[in-house]
Amino acid sequence: MKVMEIVCLLLIVAIFAIITIGVMFSSRCPKCKKFFALKYSYEKLVGKEPISKIEKLQIKDKKGQVIGTQEQRIYGTREKHKKFYICKHCKSTTVKYQDIDVY
């Protein structure tokens, strides 16, 4: 039982460390290389493009049993955003791009 507890504890610590390192590097200034330096400033919509995806729907009877499936195409748009961040230390501007699918 002790070995299992140690393995679980190490797994939790490893997951926490991976998340912390990911957050540190995502908020790191590319110019001065300091961690937790980027502060969100504003964002701008760069463009939109039409997208679609196919979803499989289940057809059920009154009892809730699946009697068939049907494919349906769902249309939406992909919004391209340009996000601006300013470094707290060196005041440089960093740009990150993000795509958001809206259905």
Secondary structure as UniProt FT lines:
FT   HELIX           2..26
FT   TURN            30..32
FT   TURN            35..36
FT   STRAND          38..60
FT   TURN            62..63
FT   STRAND          66..87
FT   TURN            88..90
FT   STRAND          93..102
//
